[in-house]
Amino acid sequence: MSINSYSGFNYGHEISASNEYINFDDGAGEQSAQVEIGSYTLNDFLGKVLEAFNDKGGQEYTGVIDRLTRKIT
């Protein structure tokens, strides 16, 4: 038996022209990070968001995916 479906939690993370910017404040004022447009797995999505934050922010950002709670921290 094979699995012919995929986990909606792991796949289908879309970045488009309508959501490619993320505003955040790292203590030095509000920043606007631009995430590359594309379709990503959850791991790739987190990597692209962290890349965008690290390009704009004044500190180094890291993230972890918790598959039990389905949260990124």
C-alpha positions as CSV (number, residue, x, y, z in Angstrom):
1,M,0.0,0.0,0.0
2,S,1.3,3.4,-0.8
3,I,0.3,6.9,0.4
4,N,-1.0,9.1,-2.4
5,S,-1.7,12.2,-0.4
6,Y,0.4,14.7,1.4
7,S,0.3,16.5,4.8
8,G,-1.3,19.9,4.5
9,F,0.8,20.9,7.5
10,N,4.1,20.2,5.6
11,Y,3.2,21.4,2.1
12,G,1.4,24.2,0.4
13,H,3.0,27.3,2.0
14,E,2.5,29.9,-0.7
15,I,4.2,33.3,-0.9
16,S,2.7,35.7,-3.4
17,A,2.8,39.4,-4.3
18,S,0.0,39.9,-1.7
19,N,1.9,38.4,1.3
20,E,5.6,38.6,0.4
21,Y,6.3,41.4,3.0
22,I,6.5,40.7,6.8
23,N,6.7,43.7,9.1
24,F,8.5,43.2,12.4
25,D,10.2,45.2,15.1
26,D,13.5,43.9,16.5
27,G,13.9,46.7,19.0
28,A,15.6,49.1,16.5
29,G,12.3,50.2,14.9
30,E,9.9,48.6,12.4
31,Q,11.5,46.6,9.6
32,S,9.9,45.1,6.5
33,A,11.3,41.8,5.3
34,Q,10.6,40.5,1.8
35,V,10.2,36.8,1.4
36,E,10.9,35.3,-2.0
37,I,7.7,34.5,-3.9
38,G,7.1,30.7,-4.4
39,S,5.5,27.6,-3.1
40,Y,7.3,25.9,-0.2
41,T,7.4,22.9,2.1
42,L,7.2,23.9,5.8
43,N,11.0,23.5,6.2
44,D,11.7,25.6,3.1
45,F,9.1,28.2,4.2
46,L,10.8,28.7,7.6
47,G,14.2,28.9,5.9
48,K,13.0,31.7,3.5
49,V,11.3,33.6,6.3
50,L,14.5,33.4,8.5
51,E,16.6,34.4,5.5
52,A,14.4,37.5,4.9
53,F,14.5,38.4,8.6
54,N,18.3,38.0,8.8
55,D,18.8,40.1,5.7
56,K,16.8,43.0,7.2
57,G,17.1,42.7,11.0
58,G,19.8,43.8,13.4
59,Q,20.2,40.4,14.9
60,E,20.4,36.7,13.9
61,Y,17.1,34.9,13.8
62,T,16.5,31.2,14.2
63,G,13.4,29.1,14.2
64,V,12.2,25.6,15.1
65,I,9.2,23.7,13.8
66,D,7.2,21.8,16.5
67,R,5.3,19.1,14.7
68,L,3.2,18.2,17.8
69,T,1.8,21.7,18.4
70,R,2.1,22.7,14.7
71,K,3.8,26.0,15.7
72,I,7.0,27.7,14.5
73,T,9.0,29.4,17.3
